[in-house]
Each structure stands twice: as structure tokens, then as C-alpha cells.
Amino acid sequence: MGQLTGGDPSLLRRINSAVVLRALRTAGSPTLTDLTRLTGLSRPTVEGVVEGLIGTGLVVEAAAEEGARRQGRPARRFRFRAEAGHLLGIEIGSHRVAVLLSGLDGRIIGAGTKEVAETATADERLERVRAAVADLLRRASVPRDSLRAVGVGSPGIVEADGTVRLGTALPGWTGLPLGDRLRRSFRCPVQVENDANAAAVAEHWKGAARDTGDMVFVMAGLSPGAGSLIGGRLHRGFGGAAGEIGALHLLGREATPERLLSTTGEPLHPLDEPAVAEVFAKAKRGDEQAVAAVERFLQRLVHDVAALVLAMDPELVVVGGWAAGLDGVLEPLRRELERYCLRPPRVALSLLGEAAVATGALRLALDHVEEELFAVEKTVTARRR
């Protein structure tokens, strides 16, 4: 926040407002005396800030407790109005779009999904996003103009302005100005993030990585990706391409993942999840070709993850994505990481499952609001300026 000086009263007022608002959000329904104690500010300062926040609609006087009424006039209590605005978290995937809705406290109050064809054009996919959002807002009786921020998780390498620099998983996605396209639909800031990065943020917020700031989330699939936190901060790399472990096979010019998991000699389609699941099902039934294909696939996945673990030394690896739910993925990964890595990390399955990306996208929106309202210096998802 920089060094404060006595010549900047507007900055001081802003900081005081953020301090009081943060205390109100975490303390339930405190009195002015409570807020004075919690913030360390003088009572007149707190009283002035609270009245100003009431004027913005972010704070309201709370109803007095019944017991307090019988004992005479109770002290005034106040609460943060989480319902004063709303946030959206959106996942854009190959087969569906998913949307989460919350108040300003990040508590989810609604969810929705729309199926989409894997061959859909960018325009068709974005239209499904708009339809999913409109349907959710209607069902939740939330007006669109109450949205304060929108977070989006998307496949591909995403630049700071929300442009997808490279996105081979979805048709027409490379070069798509996704952030600009979505900002036309909302009258609020839109934050766009790589889907594996968003999932890593989600697991740190509400999932398997809540107790660690050094973790890797592996989006397990035919072309795996990864998101990571270092020291509690999301690590994107210089150009947003950190964690693209699905490209590691290019170093050795080896077979692509689509060929590794094939039992016919013909590569699988990267988005054909039922075909991939069928290979695993055949392997479980003892089909020799399928067993060999699954072993090749798992060995490649282990090598990809091990390379990232050796470079980053995370405390925890969380495995998510569609392949995480298939039999035989977690134990080989845990066993082989112990073999290859100098300090093997803990390995766990995602606790959020298919909700991880949308949940992380919602956290992006919440971080934006927290920076705006609470004068947070650095959030988990803050980008370098």
C-alpha cells in the first residue's frame, strides 16, 4: 500500500473504511464499541466510517436481539450486506459450461450448467455461457446490474487481458479475445484465468489444499495441465504458460497422449472422454491391449507430474480432471513420485471434483472485490503489475 503521510487524508479515509468493513464482514453484527476494539480506531472515526458505509449500501443496522430488548435500549449493531452485490464464477469446458453465483462474502447461493457440443464454435460456446448465466440469475431472482465481478476459467494459455494466446482444446479458441467478448455481456470487471490455475485456487480455498500454500493441481486427462501456488500465490509464469505439462512429450519427440492410450493404432480424439473411459474399463476387465495402453498413459502422466514436482518441490499434489475418477490413477502416481522425486509430496484427489474450475473462477471474482473493498495489498490470484 506504500508509506502513508499526513498529507493524504483521502487515502487515510479509504484505509479506515477498508479496515472497518473487513471487521464487519468477519465479526457478524458488532457494536460500535466492538468495532473500536477490533480496528484500533477511535470511536468517532468508526462511527463516521460506519455511517458512510451505510450510505453506500454495504452496511446496514442489524436488528436488536430479543434478550437485549428486555434489558432496555440495546447498543446499535451493524452487519456487512453480502447481498449488496453478487459474483459469478464461470467454467468454459469442452462439453459443458458451469456457473456459480454468490454474494459478496463468496457463499454460493446458486449454480447451473449447460451442455455444449465439443465441436461448437467459439460464438456458439459463448452463447451457451450467456444462456447459463441468464438462467441462473433468473432462478435466483438476482438482477444482472447487481454483479460486481465475474471470474472465468478456460482452457488454454490466458494473457492478463483475458485473451487466449493458445487454446487447442476448443475450436476457434486460439487468439480469442475472451475477456473482451465477455465484458460486452456484463457491466462489471471480468477476470479470465486458465482452468487448471483456477482449479488450483479452488482447492486452496475450499478443497484438499486448504492447509498449504505450496501445491500443484494436476488436471489429469489426455493432455494434462497443471496449476500451482508458490508461497500462497498463484504462479502463472512470465507469459501465463506455467504448468503446461501436456507439452513435455515434445522434448523427446515421443508419441502423443492420444496415441499412447489407443488400442487400435489410431489416435483417440482428445475430447472423446467416453472412448478414453472405455479403454480404462477394458483394462480393468483384463484386456491385454487396454492394460498396456493404460500403463503407457499412466507412465507418461507420472513423468509429466514428476518433472513439475522436481522443479517446484510442492508440499502437496492434488489430482483432478476427468481422469482422476478412473481406477488406477492415484496409487501409481503416488508410488512413482516416491521413486523419482528427491522429496516426495503428499498426493490427494480433488475434493471439489468437477466443481473445481467454476469455484476457482468465483474466487477470482471475490479477490477482485476484496482488493476493491478491503484494500487488500496482495491476494492469491493478484497479477503482477
N, C-alpha and C positions, 0 to 999 in steps of 0.2 A: 504493500500500500504506500510505501515511501515514508519519508520523515514528515511528521506533522509540524506546522508552525502556527504561531498565534495569529498570523495574518490571513488565515483561510477559514473563516467561520462557516462557509457553506460546506466545506469538506468535513468539518467537525460535526455539523448538524447531521450530515449524511451518515457518518460513522456512528453517532449516537443513536440515530434511527435504526441502523442495522443491528446494533447491539441489543436494543430493546426488543426489536422484532424477533430476533433469534431467541431471546429469553422467553418471549411469549409463546413461540412455537413449541418450545421444549418443556415449558413449565405447566401446561394445562390451562388453568384460569387463575393466574396470580393476582394479588392486590398490588397497589402502588408501592406499599411497603416491601412486599416480596420482590418486586422489580428493582427497587432501590438496592436491596441486598444482593440480588443476583448480578446486577450490572456494575455496581460500584459507582453509579452516577448519583447526583443529588436528587432529592425528591422533586424540586421544581423542574429540573431538567427532564426527569422521567415523565412527569405529568404533562409537560408541554409536548414531548415526543408522542406520548400515547394519544393525546387529543389530535395531533396532526395525522397519526396513522388511522384514527377513526375516520377522519375526513377523506382518506384515500380509499376506504372500504376494506382495508386489510385487517383491521382490528374492530372488535365490537365489544360492548359491555356485556359480560356474562350474567345470566340470571343468578340471583342470590340463592344459596342453599336453604332448604326448609328449616333446618335446625337453627341457622343463623337468624332467620326472620323472627323466631320466637324469642330471641335474646336481645331484641332491639334492632336498631338500624345497622345493617351489616356494612362492612367495608366494601367498596366497589371492586369488582373483579373484571378482568378483561381476558379475551381469548383471541388467538390468531384465527382469521377466517380462511381456512383451507379451501372453502367453497367460493372464495372471491375470484378464483381463476382456475383454469384447467390445463392439463398437459396431455400430450399424446405420444405414445411410443409405437412406431410402425416397423414391422419386418416385411421386406420385399424379398420373396423367395421364388424358387423355380416353379413350385406347384401351388403356392398359396401366398396371400398377403394376410398378415395378422395385425391387429390394432389393440392397444391397451389405453385406457383413459383413467386419469387420476386427478385429484385435487392438487393444490399447491404443496401439500405435505407428502406427495408421492404415493399415497394409499390408493390402490387400484379400485375403481368403482364401476368398471365396465370393460368388456372385451368382445372382440368379434373377429371373424375370419371370412375370407372369400377365396374360393378355389380359382386357380388360373392355369391355363394350359402352358406346358413347358415351351411350346413353340410361339407363344404370344409375342407380339411386337412390343416395343417399349411403350408406345401410345396405349395399347390395349392393357398392358400391365398397370400403367399409371392410372388408367380409368378404373380398374378394379380397386386400386388404393383409394381413390376418391369415393367410390361406392361403399367400401367398407367403413370409411370414416363417417360418411353421411348417415349410414345405417346405425352405427354405434351412437353417434350424437343424438339421433332421433330417439332411440330406445332409452337413452339415459336422460332425456329431456335437458340436454346441455346445449345452449346456443353457441354457434361457431365463433361469435365475437368474444366469448369468454376464454378462448385458448390463449395462453401466454407463451407457449413454446411447443415445438414439435421435434421429436428425435426420430431418426430413421436409420435402420440397419440394412445394408445392402451388400450383396456380393461384389467383389472387385476391389481394386486399389482406388481409394477415395481421397481426393485432394481437399484442402482446407475449405474451399468454397462449395464443396458438395459435388464437384464434377467427378465422374467415374473415369479415371485415366485409362484403366484397363479392366475389363469385365467380360471374361469369356463364358461365364456360366449362363448368362441370359442373352437372348437375341437382341441386337441393337443397343447393347449396354455400354460398350467401349466408346468413350468420348461423350457420353450423355451428360448434359448439364443438369443432373438430377436435382441438386439443391435449388437451382433457379426455376426448374419446372414445377417443383412442389411449392415454392414460395408464392407462385401465382394463385395457388388454391387456399392459402392461409394468410391472414393478416397478422402474423407473428413470426418470430425467428424460427428457422428450420435448420437443425443440426443433422448432418449426414455422416455416417460412420460405416466402416467395413463391418460386415456381420459378425466375424469371429472376434473382432475387437469389442463390439457391443456385447457379445455373449460373455466375454471375459469380465467386463464391467458388471454385468448382471450377477455372475457367480460371486464376485467380490461383495456386491451389495446385499444379495438375498440368498445366495446359494452355497456351494461347497467351499468357497474361498473366503468366507467372511472373516476368518481369523488370520489371514495372511495378506501382505501387500506385495509379495514376490511369487507370482504364479503364472502359469501358462494354461490357456484354454485351447484344446485341440478340437477343431471342427472336423470330425472324422468322416471321411467319405472317399469317393474315388479320387478326387483331387483335394487332399486335406489342406486346411488353412489353420492358422493359429493366431490368437490374440494374447497379449501378455501385459502384466503390470510389473513395474520395477519400482520398489520403494513406495508402493501405494499409488503410483501414477501410471496411466495408460501409456504404453510405449508404441508409437506409430512408426518410428524411424524418420529419416530426413524427408522422404517423399511419400510416406504412407504405405510403403511396401513391406514393412517388417512383418514376419510371420508367414510369408508366402511359401510354406514348406512344400506345397504341392509341385513346385518347380525344381526341387532338388534333384530329381531324376535326370534333369538335363545336364548336370555336371558329368555324369558318366555315360550319357547318350544311351541309357538303357530303355527298356520297354516302358511305354506309358502305363499308368494305372489301369486304363480301360482294357489294355491287353493282358495285364497281369492277372486280372480276375476273370478273364474269358476262359470258357471250357471248350470253345469251338474253333478257336483260331481267329475269329472275327472280333474286333474290339467292341466292348459294350458301349452303349450311349451314356455319356457322363451323367445325364439326368434321369436315366431309367432305373429308379430305385427298386421297383418290383423285380427287375431282372437280376439286380445285384443280390437282393434278398433271397431269390431263388437259388443262386449259387451257394449261398451260405446254408440254405435249407438242405440242398443236396449233399453238401459236405457233412452235415450233421447226420444224414442218413447213411453215410459211408461211401458215397460216390467218389471213386479214386481221382478222377479229373477235377472234381469240385474241391476235394480236400487239398490237392496240390495247388489249385488256384487260390484258395483262401490262405494257405501258408505263404504263398508269394506275396499276396496283398498285405498280410499282417507283418511280414518281414520288412516290406517297404515302409509301412506306416511306422514301425518301430525305429527304423533308421532315420526317417524324417524327424520324428519327435526327439530322438536321441541327439541329433545334430543341434537342435534348438536348446535342449537341456544342457548340453556341454558348453554352449556359448553363454547361456544366461544363468545357470545354476539356480533355478527356482526352487522354492520350498515345496510347491505343490503343482502337479499336472492334473487338470480337470478334463475329462474326455466327454465330449458332447457330439452333436450332429447325428445324422440318421444311423451311422454305423455303430454308434455307441450302444444301441439297443440290441445289436446282434450278438448271439452267443459266441464266446471265444475271443473277444477283443481285449477285454481289460486285463486278464491274467497274463497272457503273453506279453503285453506291453509292460506290465509291472516287472515281470521276470527278466525281460531283455534289457530294460533300463538299468536294473541292478547289475547286469552283466557288462554293459557298455559304459555307464556313467561313473565318474570318479566319486560323486556323492549322489546316490540315487534319491530322487524326490519322492514324496508321497504321491500316490496316484488314486484318483477318485472319479467316480461317474458324476456327471452333472446332476444337480438336484432340481434344476429348473426344466430340463428336457427341452421340448420344442418351444417353450415359452421364453427361452434364454435371450434370443436376439431382440424380441419386442420389449422384454423387461430392461435390457441394457439400453435400448433406444429411449425408453421412458426415463431412465437415469440421466441420459444426455440432456433431455429437456429439463429435468429437475435441476441439474447442475447449472444450466444457463440461468434459471430463475434464482437459484441461490446466489450466484455471482451478482446478479442484478439487485436482489432484495437485501441480502445479508452481507454484502461487501466481502465475500469470501475471496481470499487472495489467490489460492490455488485449489482447484477441485481435481478429482480423479481424472476427469476427461478433458481438462483445460488444454487447449492447443498452445504451442509456442507462438508468441507474438513477434 
